[in-house]
Amino acid sequence: MSIALFISFIVFLLLGIPISFCLAMAATFSIYFFSDVSVSTIVQKMFRGVDSFTLMAIPFFIFAGNIMARGGVSRKLTNIAASFVGKTTGGLAMVSTLACTFFGAISGSAPATTSAIGSIMVESMEKKGYKKSFSAATIAASGPIGLLIPPSNNMVLFGAIAGASIGELFLGGIVPGLMMAIGLMILEYVISKKRGYEGSEKASLGRIGAALKDGIWAILMPGIILGGIYGGIFTPTEAAAVAVVYGTIISVFVYKMLRFSDFKKVIYSSAKSTASIMYLVACAHLFSYILASESIPQMFARYLVTVSNNLLVIQLLMMLALLFVGTFLDNAVAVVLLTPIFYPVIEAMGGNLVYFGVLFIFALAIGQITPPVGLCLFVSCNIADESIERISIEIIPFVVVLIVILLILNFFPSLITFIPNISGI
């Protein structure tokens, strides 16, 4: 049955059918023609895939991110970033990365972060003489920071599938997310120094204070969410609901940039994104059920052990596979498809699921900026109205920097596990 599953999946994929439908159709085809399992099992397994309290965090975080994006929060966060690093050589590029870091702590989505900050910064950078393809590459490379800086929708998915603590995953992503931001900003400084990209107006304590005062309510949101989770006040799922309420209050009543009439668009956009992710999770759960019944994860584990019984080597091989997969699969798809295959191997070898989960998400985050299906790359292309070929050339140094950071994290696990260990959650 497993052979029929993979062959039918590949055929459906080559026909151009969306991947979530490919998963469901391949699984249904295999069950109907090559097994004695009741067809009713298909519906049962798909329902069980999304019947999770933990997964309720995803629609709430998506909704909160959309509310704050339409509520003008992205511009206020950009102003804060500009007040700190705008005057430096390559300042506007650094502002883009820093603003994406701030906004990523609100949206939890790489494409949303790329779109929200890119719509503000690309035009500003071009007016200051930055090469358009470099500006777009900077935004594209910075967007995936939102996948590491908590809260992260991908970490919620990984935690729900692998049974890992979502709170610890959030904490484990802080240092790698900051390393990503710092690494990109250093690269931007070096490239800008070489090309003569000057900073904007000089910073002053008055300007920094004014920017912080104006954007303090936006900055407080991640602190409230994380503080509530790690203080034991509410669960990650409840924190997502709190984020919606908080985002609504500051967008409507504090910043007064979100009208009640805008909620129709916000709800539609959030529902569309949520439906897409949840249907994908349901289909992937059905697909994974067949893999598990055919002992594919166990066979994969036995094969890896024949290659090496060293956990570090196994992790590096998996990271290499994820970097490859990330070039043609969206990160959410990869998480729900590969987590059931990879995490049992790590668990069987005595690995730390939280540590591996952060590495897993980091590797897939790099795939967001690698062609042919780097989603952030395409978002920045549309914003900048620039060709994918030119941006792909500019993105190469950014990809190299991120791969170096991924290797560092593989060799120094404490960079990920330090904060979760001292938090005691």
C-alpha positions in Angstrom: 0.0 0.0 0.0 2.9 2.4 0.7 4.1 2.1 -2.9 0.7 3.0 -4.2 0.6 5.9 -1.7 3.8 7.5 -2.9 3.3 6.8 -6.6 -0.2 8.3 -6.6 0.9 11.2 -4.5 3.7 12.0 -7.0 1.3 11.6 -10.0 -1.3 14.0 -8.5 1.5 16.5 -7.6 2.8 16.4 -11.2 -0.7 17.1 -12.5 -0.6 20.4 -10.6 -3.1 19.5 -7.9 -2.7 21.5 -4.7 -0.6 19.5 -2.2 -3.3 19.2 0.5 -5.6 17.6 -2.1 -2.7 15.4 -3.3 -2.3 14.1 0.3 -6.0 13.3 0.7 -6.4 11.8 -2.8 -3.3 9.6 -2.5 -4.4 8.3 0.9 -8.0 7.7 -0.2 -6.8 5.9 -3.4 -4.5 3.6 -1.4 -7.0 2.8 1.3 -9.8 2.1 -1.2 -7.9 -0.1 -3.6 -5.1 -1.6 -1.6 -6.4 -2.2 2.0 -9.2 -3.7 3.9 -9.7 -0.6 6.0 -13.2 0.9 6.0 -13.6 4.0 3.9 -15.2 5.7 6.9 -11.7 5.7 8.5 -10.7 8.4 6.0 -13.2 10.9 7.6 -12.4 9.7 11.1 -8.6 10.2 10.7 -9.0 13.6 9.1 -11.3 14.8 11.9 -8.9 13.4 14.5 -6.0 15.4 12.9 -7.7 18.7 13.7 -9.5 17.7 16.9 -6.9 19.4 19.1 -7.3 22.2 21.6 -3.7 23.2 20.9 -4.3 23.8 17.3 -6.9 26.4 18.2 -4.0 28.8 18.8 -3.3 29.0 15.1 -6.5 30.8 14.0 -6.3 33.2 17.0 -2.7 34.1 16.3 -3.5 34.6 12.6 -6.5 36.8 13.5 -4.4 38.8 16.0 -1.6 39.3 13.4 -4.1 40.5 10.7 -5.8 42.9 13.1 -2.5 44.5 14.1 -1.3 44.6 10.5 -4.3 46.6 9.5 -4.2 48.6 12.6 -1.0 50.4 11.6 1.2 48.5 14.0 3.8 47.7 11.4 4.5 51.3 10.7 4.9 52.1 14.4 7.3 49.2 14.8 9.3 50.4 11.8 9.6 53.9 13.4 11.0 52.3 16.5 13.5 50.3 14.6 14.5 53.4 12.6 15.1 55.5 15.7 17.7 53.0 16.9 19.6 51.9 13.7 18.4 54.2 11.0 21.5 56.4 11.1 24.0 53.5 10.6 25.5 52.6 7.2 22.9 50.5 5.5 20.5 51.8 8.2 17.3 51.3 6.2 18.2 47.6 5.5 18.8 47.1 9.2 15.5 48.9 10.0 13.8 46.4 7.8 15.3 43.4 9.6 14.7 44.9 13.0 11.1 45.8 12.2 10.5 42.3 10.9 11.9 40.9 14.2 9.4 43.1 16.1 6.5 42.3 13.8 7.3 38.6 13.8 6.7 38.6 17.5 3.2 39.7 16.8 2.2 37.8 13.6 4.0 34.5 13.9 3.9 34.3 10.1 6.8 34.8 7.7 4.8 35.9 4.6 2.6 38.3 6.7 5.8 39.8 8.2 7.4 40.2 4.8 4.3 41.8 3.4 3.6 44.2 6.3 7.1 45.5 6.6 8.0 45.3 2.9 5.1 47.5 1.8 6.6 50.2 4.0 10.4 49.8 3.5 11.0 48.8 -0.1 9.9 52.1 -1.5 11.8 54.0 1.2 15.0 52.1 0.5 14.7 52.7 -3.2 14.3 56.5 -2.7 17.5 56.5 -0.7 19.4 54.9 -3.6 19.3 51.2 -2.5 19.2 48.7 -5.4 15.7 47.5 -5.7 16.7 43.8 -5.8 18.8 44.2 -2.7 15.9 45.9 -0.9 13.6 43.0 -1.8 16.1 40.4 -0.8 16.6 42.1 2.6 12.8 42.0 3.2 12.5 38.5 2.0 15.4 37.2 4.2 14.1 39.1 7.3 10.5 37.8 7.0 11.3 34.3 8.3 12.5 35.6 11.6 8.8 35.6 12.5 8.9 31.8 12.4 11.5 31.7 15.2 10.5 34.6 17.4 7.5 33.6 19.5 4.7 33.2 19.0 5.2 31.0 15.9 2.4 29.1 14.1 4.9 26.5 12.9 6.0 25.8 16.4 2.4 25.3 17.4 2.0 22.8 14.6 5.2 21.0 15.5 4.3 20.9 19.2 0.8 19.6 18.5 2.1 16.8 16.2 5.2 15.7 18.1 3.8 16.3 21.6 6.5 18.8 22.5 5.9 21.7 24.9 4.8 24.7 22.9 5.9 27.0 25.7 9.4 25.6 25.6 9.5 25.7 21.8 8.6 29.4 22.0 11.4 30.0 24.5 13.9 27.9 22.5 13.2 30.0 19.4 14.2 33.4 21.0 18.0 33.0 20.8 18.0 31.5 17.2 15.6 34.3 16.1 17.9 37.0 17.5 20.9 35.3 16.0 19.1 35.3 12.6 18.4 39.0 13.0 21.9 40.0 14.1 23.5 37.8 11.4 21.4 39.5 8.7 22.1 43.0 10.0 25.9 42.3 10.0 25.7 41.2 6.4 23.6 44.2 5.5 26.1 46.5 7.0 29.0 44.8 5.1 27.2 45.0 1.8 26.0 48.5 2.4 29.5 49.7 3.3 30.8 48.2 0.1 28.0 49.8 -2.1 27.9 53.1 -0.3 24.4 52.9 1.1 24.2 55.6 3.7 22.0 55.8 6.8 19.0 58.1 7.2 18.8 61.0 9.7 20.7 60.8 12.9 19.1 59.3 16.0 18.6 61.2 19.2 17.3 60.3 22.6 14.3 62.5 21.9 13.4 60.6 18.7 14.0 57.2 20.3 11.8 58.2 23.2 9.0 59.5 20.9 9.1 56.4 18.8 8.9 54.1 21.9 6.1 56.2 23.4 4.1 56.0 20.1 4.7 52.2 19.7 4.8 51.0 23.3 1.4 49.3 23.1 2.6 47.3 20.1 5.8 46.3 21.8 4.0 45.2 24.9 2.0 42.6 23.1 4.7 39.9 22.9 5.6 40.5 26.5 2.0 40.1 27.7 1.6 36.9 25.7 4.9 35.3 26.8 4.6 36.6 30.3 1.2 35.1 30.7 2.3 31.7 29.3 5.4 31.4 31.4 3.8 33.0 34.4 1.2 30.2 34.4 -1.7 32.6 33.8 -2.9 31.1 30.6 -1.9 28.3 28.1 -0.5 29.1 24.6 -4.0 28.6 23.2 -5.6 30.9 25.6 -2.7 33.4 25.0 -3.7 33.5 21.3 -7.2 34.5 22.3 -5.8 37.2 24.6 -3.7 38.4 21.7 -6.9 38.9 19.6 -8.6 40.9 22.4 -5.5 43.0 23.0 -4.8 43.6 19.3 -8.4 44.8 18.8 -8.3 47.2 21.7 -5.1 48.9 20.8 -5.9 49.0 17.0 -9.4 50.3 17.4 -9.3 52.4 20.6 -5.6 53.4 21.1 -4.2 53.8 17.6 -7.6 54.4 16.1 -6.4 53.1 12.7 -8.7 50.1 12.5 -12.4 50.7 11.9 -15.1 48.2 12.7 -15.9 48.1 9.0 -12.4 46.7 8.4 -13.2 43.6 10.5 -15.0 42.0 7.5 -11.8 41.9 5.5 -9.8 40.8 8.6 -12.2 38.0 9.4 -12.2 36.8 5.7 -8.5 36.9 5.4 -8.0 35.1 8.7 -10.6 32.4 8.0 -9.1 31.8 4.5 -5.6 31.2 6.0 -7.0 29.1 8.9 -9.1 26.9 6.6 -6.0 26.3 4.4 -3.8 25.3 7.3 -6.4 23.1 9.0 -7.4 21.3 5.9 -3.7 20.6 5.2 -3.3 19.3 8.8 -6.3 17.0 8.4 -5.1 15.6 5.0 -1.5 15.2 6.4 -2.9 13.3 9.4 -4.6 10.9 7.1 -1.4 10.5 5.0 0.6 10.0 8.2 -1.8 7.3 9.4 -1.0 5.2 6.3 2.7 5.8 6.8 2.5 4.7 10.4 0.4 1.6 9.5 3.1 0.6 7.0 5.9 1.3 9.6 7.5 3.8 7.3 8.9 6.0 10.2 10.5 2.8 11.7 12.0 1.8 8.4 13.4 5.3 8.0 14.8 5.2 11.5 16.5 1.8 10.8 18.0 3.2 7.6 19.4 6.2 9.3 21.0 4.1 12.1 22.8 2.1 9.3 24.3 5.4 8.2 25.3 6.5 11.7 24.3 6.0 15.3 25.6 9.5 16.2 22.7 11.9 17.0 24.5 14.9 15.6 25.2 13.2 12.3 21.5 12.2 12.1 20.4 15.7 12.8 22.7 17.2 10.2 21.4 14.7 7.6 17.8 15.7 8.5 18.7 19.4 8.3 20.1 18.8 4.8 16.9 17.1 3.8 14.8 19.9 5.2 16.9 22.5 3.3 16.2 20.6 0.2 12.5 20.1 0.9 12.1 23.7 1.8 13.0 24.7 -1.7 9.8 23.2 -3.1 7.4 22.8 -0.1 5.8 25.5 1.9 7.0 25.4 5.6 3.6 24.6 7.0 3.2 21.7 4.6 6.7 20.4 5.4 6.0 20.6 9.2 2.8 18.5 9.0 4.2 16.1 6.5 7.7 15.4 7.9 7.3 15.9 11.6 5.6 12.4 12.1 8.5 10.8 10.2 11.4 12.7 11.8 10.5 13.1 15.4 10.2 9.4 16.3 13.8 8.9 15.1 15.1 11.7 17.4 13.0 10.5 20.3 14.2 6.9 19.9 17.9 8.2 19.9 17.3 10.1 23.1 17.3 13.5 21.5 15.6 16.6 22.9 12.3 17.3 21.0 12.3 21.0 21.9 15.8 21.4 20.6 15.1 19.4 17.5 11.9 21.3 16.9 13.6 24.7 16.8 16.3 23.3 14.4 13.5 21.9 12.3 11.7 25.2 12.1 14.9 27.1 11.4 15.9 24.9 8.5 12.4 25.2 7.0 12.6 29.0 7.5 15.6 29.1 5.2 13.4 27.4 2.6 11.1 30.5 2.6 13.8 32.4 0.7 15.1 29.8 -1.6 13.6 29.3 -5.1 11.6 27.8 -6.7 8.9 28.0 -4.0 10.4 30.4 -1.5 7.1 32.1 -0.4 8.8 35.2 1.1 10.8 35.5 -2.0 7.7 35.8 -4.1 6.0 38.2 -1.7 8.9 40.5 -1.9 9.0 40.2 -5.7 5.4 41.4 -5.9 6.0 44.3 -3.5 9.2 45.5 -5.2 7.9 44.6 -8.7 11.3 43.0 -9.4 12.1 39.8 -11.2 12.7 36.6 -9.2 16.0 36.0 -11.0 17.6 39.3 -9.8 16.3 38.8 -6.2 17.5 35.2 -6.2 21.1 36.4 -7.0 20.9 39.0 -4.2 19.5 36.5 -1.7 22.5 34.1 -1.9 24.7 35.8 0.7 21.6 35.9 3.1 21.1 32.1 2.6 24.7 31.4 3.3 24.6 33.4 6.6 21.5 31.6 7.7 23.0 28.1 6.9 26.1 29.1 9.0 23.9 30.0 11.9 22.0 26.7 11.5 25.3 24.8 11.7 26.3 26.7 14.8 23.0 25.8 16.5 23.6 22.1 15.6 27.0 22.1 17.3 26.0 24.3 20.3 22.6 23.0 21.6 22.7 25.2 24.7 22.0 28.2 22.5 18.5 26.8 22.1 18.0 24.9 25.4 19.4 27.5 27.8 16.3 29.7 28.2 13.8 26.7 28.4 16.0 25.1 31.0 16.2 28.1 33.3 12.5 28.9 32.9 11.4 25.8 34.7 8.2 25.4 32.7 
